[in-house]
Amino acid sequence: MQENVITHSLWTEKHRPHKLADYIGNENLKETVQRYIDQDDIPHLLLHARAGTGKTTLGKIITNTIDCDVLYINASDENNVDTIRTKIKSFVSSVGFKKWKIVFLDEADYLTPNAQAVLRNMMEQYSRKSRFILTCNYPEKIIDPIQSRCTVFEVYPPSKKDVAIRLVDILKQENVQFDMKDVGIIINNSYPDIRRVIGSTQRQIVNGELKLTKQSVMEVDYMNKILDVLKSKSTSKDMFTNIRQIVADSKVRTFDDLYRFLYDNIEQYAKEGTQAAIILEIAKTMREDAMCVDKEISIMAMFIGIISHLK
């Protein structure tokens, strides 16, 4: 197809897989998708996972392979009832020259409830010739009637080993010199967001060589350094001061990975009987995160609460 030969300067697009054989991870899901491709038919699909783990790529592989016309909509930009009633309805109700019409709704969890209500009826009304592929990060934001009309799959991130193999292959294709230690640092810093892994790597290419900055190394270490402080016998004041300095030095400004890291490793630093209270502190900050202008202040407020439960 023509889109496969377009020259991209961004590696995330240039090296996006266009064939199922090149898609890494999710072997069981790939087998199921291959059956759909062999049959030249798919059900309505809902693909959900964390950002950057391959949902959109898998959906595009399907639409590139099956005999279909495609309407692609990013629902984070177009998420209202008008989009469903005009753009999508016009597409699925018109005469097509291919076997299928596929509506690809990327980031469908941004669709408003009213838009989803209209969409669910359209999925049934035009199902004879049309199929819908929805991707989202948070499937709980998709109403049950739509979920019941879809075959739902969770897309799991490939292993760090598979990501490393893929990244090394990209570096070789781009004739970039690299040290495997640096590849490991980038993957540890950005996993499981494969898009971020590849984008971060490209940004750090200098004259055909992968050269990590001091900042990159600090970013990958900062969570473990925070964990070491929380596990220490330091005073509350010293804990707060040390964590504040680590966060400031790291220059990290989004903390989604840190929330999960603190939750996954809670047994290492929380005293018996305090874990529930600490989880509530983490959850509270996560809820407020989207509305917070200065996330560093918010994260330090969370650590004040966590430290208070450790003493």
C-alpha positions as CSV (number, residue, x, y, z in Angstrom):
1,M,0.0,0.0,0.0
2,Q,1.1,3.6,-0.6
3,E,1.3,4.6,3.1
4,N,3.9,1.9,3.6
5,V,6.4,3.6,1.4
6,I,6.1,7.1,2.7
7,T,9.4,8.4,4.1
8,H,9.1,9.3,7.8
9,S,11.7,11.3,9.7
10,L,10.2,10.1,13.0
11,W,11.5,6.6,13.9
12,T,8.2,5.8,15.7
13,E,6.4,6.0,12.3
14,K,9.3,5.0,10.0
15,H,9.7,1.7,11.9
16,R,6.1,1.0,12.8
17,P,5.3,-2.6,11.8
18,H,3.0,-2.9,8.8
19,K,2.8,-6.7,8.8
20,L,1.7,-9.0,11.5
21,A,5.0,-11.0,11.3
22,D,6.9,-7.9,12.3
23,Y,4.7,-7.1,15.3
24,I,6.4,-8.1,18.6
25,G,4.7,-9.7,21.6
26,N,1.1,-10.9,22.1
27,E,1.6,-14.2,20.3
28,N,-1.8,-15.6,21.2
29,L,-3.5,-12.4,20.0
30,K,-1.5,-12.5,16.8
31,E,-2.8,-16.0,16.1
32,T,-6.3,-14.8,16.5
33,V,-5.7,-11.7,14.3
34,Q,-4.1,-14.0,11.7
35,R,-7.3,-16.0,11.5
36,Y,-9.3,-12.8,11.0
37,I,-6.9,-11.8,8.2
38,D,-7.1,-15.3,6.6
39,Q,-10.9,-15.1,6.6
40,D,-10.8,-11.5,5.4
41,D,-13.3,-10.7,8.2
42,I,-13.2,-9.3,11.7
43,P,-15.7,-8.7,14.5
44,H,-16.0,-5.3,16.2
45,L,-12.8,-5.0,18.2
46,L,-11.9,-3.2,21.4
47,L,-8.1,-3.2,22.0
48,H,-7.0,-1.8,25.4
49,A,-3.7,-1.3,27.1
50,R,-1.3,1.2,28.5
51,A,0.0,4.0,26.2
52,G,2.7,3.0,23.7
53,T,2.3,-0.8,23.9
54,G,1.1,-1.4,20.3
55,K,-2.7,-1.0,20.2
56,T,-2.9,1.4,17.3
57,T,-0.1,-0.4,15.4
58,L,-2.1,-3.7,15.7
59,G,-5.3,-2.0,14.5
60,K,-3.5,-0.5,11.5
61,I,-2.0,-3.8,10.6
62,I,-5.5,-5.3,10.4
63,T,-6.8,-2.4,8.3
64,N,-3.8,-2.6,6.0
65,T,-4.3,-6.3,5.4
66,I,-8.0,-6.8,5.1
67,D,-9.9,-5.7,2.0
68,C,-11.5,-2.5,3.3
69,D,-12.0,1.2,3.2
70,V,-10.9,2.9,6.4
71,L,-12.1,5.9,8.3
72,Y,-9.6,6.8,11.0
73,I,-10.6,9.1,13.8
74,N,-8.6,10.1,16.8
75,A,-11.3,10.4,19.5
76,S,-9.2,12.6,21.7
77,D,-9.7,15.3,19.0
78,E,-13.1,14.4,17.7
79,N,-15.2,12.9,20.5
80,N,-18.7,14.4,20.3
81,V,-22.1,13.3,19.0
82,D,-21.7,15.3,15.8
83,T,-18.7,13.3,14.8
84,I,-20.7,10.1,15.1
85,R,-23.8,11.4,13.4
86,T,-22.1,13.1,10.5
87,K,-18.6,11.8,9.7
88,I,-19.1,8.2,10.8
89,K,-22.7,7.8,9.6
90,S,-21.8,9.2,6.2
91,F,-19.0,6.8,5.8
92,V,-20.7,3.6,6.9
93,S,-24.0,4.4,5.0
94,S,-22.3,5.2,1.7
95,V,-21.6,2.8,-1.2
96,G,-18.2,1.2,-1.0
97,F,-16.0,-0.6,-3.5
98,K,-14.3,-3.0,-1.1
99,K,-15.6,-5.8,1.0
100,W,-15.6,-3.9,4.3
101,K,-15.8,-0.4,5.7
102,I,-13.8,-0.1,8.9
103,V,-14.2,2.7,11.4
104,F,-11.0,3.0,13.4
105,L,-11.7,5.0,16.6
106,D,-8.3,5.5,18.3
107,E,-8.3,6.6,21.9
108,A,-12.0,5.8,22.1
109,D,-12.1,6.3,25.9
110,Y,-12.3,10.1,25.1
111,L,-15.7,9.7,23.5
112,T,-18.4,11.4,25.4
113,P,-21.2,9.2,26.9
114,N,-23.7,10.7,24.5
115,A,-21.4,9.9,21.5
116,Q,-21.0,6.3,22.8
117,A,-24.7,5.9,23.1
118,V,-25.2,6.9,19.4
119,L,-22.2,4.8,18.4
120,R,-23.6,1.6,19.9
121,N,-26.7,1.7,17.7
122,M,-24.7,2.4,14.6
123,M,-22.5,-0.6,15.3
124,E,-25.6,-2.8,15.0
125,Q,-27.4,-1.0,12.3
126,Y,-24.5,-1.1,9.8
127,S,-22.8,-4.4,10.9
128,R,-23.6,-6.2,7.6
129,K,-20.8,-4.2,5.8
130,S,-19.1,-2.2,8.5
131,R,-16.8,-3.1,11.4
132,F,-15.5,-0.9,14.2
133,I,-12.0,-1.0,15.8
134,L,-11.7,0.9,19.1
135,T,-8.5,1.4,21.0
136,C,-8.3,2.8,24.5
137,N,-6.2,3.1,27.6
138,Y,-9.1,2.8,30.1
139,P,-11.7,0.2,29.0
140,E,-13.8,1.1,32.1
141,K,-14.6,4.4,30.3
142,I,-16.3,2.5,27.4
143,I,-20.0,1.8,28.1
144,D,-21.1,-1.8,28.6
145,P,-23.3,-1.9,25.5
146,I,-20.4,-1.1,23.3
147,Q,-18.1,-3.6,25.1
148,S,-20.8,-6.3,24.7
149,R,-20.8,-5.6,20.9
150,C,-17.0,-6.0,20.7
151,T,-14.5,-8.8,21.0
152,V,-12.3,-7.3,23.7
153,F,-8.5,-7.9,23.9
154,E,-6.0,-6.6,26.3
155,V,-2.7,-5.8,24.5
156,Y,0.2,-6.7,26.7
157,P,3.6,-5.0,26.3
158,P,6.3,-7.3,24.8
159,S,9.1,-8.3,27.1
160,K,12.1,-6.0,27.7
161,K,14.2,-8.6,25.8
162,D,12.0,-8.4,22.7
163,V,12.0,-4.6,22.9
164,A,15.8,-4.6,23.1
165,I,16.0,-6.9,20.1
166,R,13.7,-4.6,18.1
167,L,15.6,-1.4,19.2
168,V,18.9,-2.9,18.2
169,D,17.5,-3.9,14.8
170,I,16.3,-0.3,14.3
171,L,19.8,1.1,15.3
172,K,21.5,-1.2,12.8
173,Q,19.1,-0.2,10.1
174,E,19.9,3.4,10.8
175,N,23.6,2.7,10.8
176,V,24.0,4.0,14.4
177,Q,26.8,3.0,16.7
178,F,25.7,2.1,20.2
179,D,26.6,0.4,23.4
180,M,24.2,-2.3,24.7
181,K,24.5,-0.7,28.2
182,D,23.0,2.5,26.9
183,V,20.2,0.5,25.1
184,G,19.4,-1.1,28.5
185,I,19.2,2.3,30.2
186,I,16.8,3.6,27.7
187,I,14.6,0.6,27.9
188,N,14.6,0.6,31.7
189,N,13.7,4.2,31.7
190,S,10.8,4.0,29.2
191,Y,9.4,0.5,29.3
192,P,6.7,-0.6,28.7
193,D,6.0,2.5,26.4
194,I,7.6,1.3,23.2
195,R,6.9,4.5,21.4
196,R,8.7,6.4,24.1
197,V,11.7,3.9,23.9
198,I,12.1,4.5,20.2
199,G,11.5,8.3,20.4
200,S,14.0,8.7,23.3
201,T,16.6,6.8,21.4
202,Q,16.3,8.9,18.3
203,R,16.6,12.1,20.3
204,Q,19.9,11.0,21.6
205,I,21.7,10.2,18.4
206,V,24.7,12.5,17.8
207,N,26.7,12.1,14.5
208,G,25.6,8.6,14.0
209,E,26.2,7.4,17.5
210,L,23.9,6.8,20.5
211,K,25.2,9.0,23.3
212,L,23.2,9.2,26.5
213,T,23.2,12.4,28.5
214,K,23.7,12.6,32.2
215,Q,20.1,13.5,32.4
216,S,19.0,10.2,30.8
217,V,21.0,8.2,33.3
218,M,19.5,10.2,36.2
219,E,15.9,9.6,35.0
220,V,16.3,5.8,35.0
221,D,17.8,5.8,38.4
222,Y,15.5,8.3,40.2
223,M,12.7,5.8,41.2
224,N,15.2,3.4,42.7
225,K,16.9,6.2,44.6
226,I,13.5,7.3,46.0
227,L,12.8,3.7,47.1
228,D,16.2,3.6,48.9
229,V,15.3,6.8,50.8
230,L,11.9,5.4,51.8
231,K,13.5,2.2,53.1
232,S,16.1,4.1,55.1
233,K,16.0,4.9,58.8
234,S,16.3,8.6,58.1
235,T,14.2,11.2,59.9
236,S,11.1,12.5,58.2
237,K,12.8,15.8,57.5
238,D,15.8,14.1,55.8
239,M,13.5,11.8,53.8
240,F,11.5,14.7,52.5
241,T,14.7,16.8,51.7
242,N,16.4,13.9,49.9
243,I,13.4,12.9,47.9
244,R,12.7,16.5,46.9
245,Q,16.3,16.8,45.6
246,I,16.1,13.5,43.7
247,V,12.9,14.6,42.0
248,A,14.3,18.0,41.2
249,D,17.6,16.6,39.8
250,S,15.8,14.0,37.7
251,K,13.9,16.7,35.7
252,V,11.0,14.2,35.4
253,R,7.7,16.1,35.0
254,T,5.2,13.2,34.5
255,F,4.9,10.7,37.3
256,D,2.6,7.9,36.0
257,D,5.4,5.3,36.1
258,L,6.4,6.4,39.7
259,Y,2.9,5.9,41.0
260,R,2.9,2.3,39.7
261,F,6.5,1.7,40.9
262,L,5.6,2.8,44.5
263,Y,2.5,0.6,44.4
264,D,4.3,-2.5,43.1
265,N,7.2,-2.1,45.6
266,I,5.1,-1.1,48.6
267,E,6.1,-4.2,50.7
268,Q,9.7,-3.0,50.5
269,Y,9.2,0.3,52.4
270,A,5.8,0.3,54.2
271,K,5.5,-0.9,57.7
272,E,2.9,-3.5,58.6
273,G,-0.6,-1.9,58.9
274,T,0.3,1.2,56.8
275,Q,0.0,-0.2,53.3
276,A,-3.6,0.6,52.8
277,A,-3.1,4.2,53.9
278,I,-0.1,4.6,51.6
279,I,-2.1,3.2,48.6
280,L,-4.8,5.7,49.3
281,E,-2.2,8.5,49.3
282,I,-1.0,7.3,45.9
283,A,-4.5,6.9,44.5
284,K,-5.5,10.4,45.7
285,T,-2.5,12.0,43.9
286,M,-3.2,10.0,40.7
287,R,-6.8,11.3,40.6
288,E,-5.6,14.9,41.1
289,D,-2.7,14.6,38.6
290,A,-4.7,15.4,35.5
291,M,-5.9,18.7,37.0
292,C,-2.6,19.7,38.5
293,V,-0.5,22.4,36.8
294,D,2.7,21.8,38.7
295,K,3.0,18.1,39.2
296,E,6.2,18.3,41.2
297,I,4.4,20.1,44.0
298,S,1.7,17.5,43.9
299,I,4.1,14.6,44.0
300,M,5.9,16.1,47.0
301,A,2.6,16.6,48.8
302,M,2.0,12.8,48.2
303,F,5.4,12.0,49.7
304,I,4.6,14.1,52.8
305,G,1.6,11.8,53.3
306,I,3.6,8.6,52.7
307,I,6.4,9.6,55.0
308,S,4.0,10.4,57.8
309,H,2.8,6.8,57.6
310,L,6.3,5.4,57.8
311,K,7.2,7.1,61.1
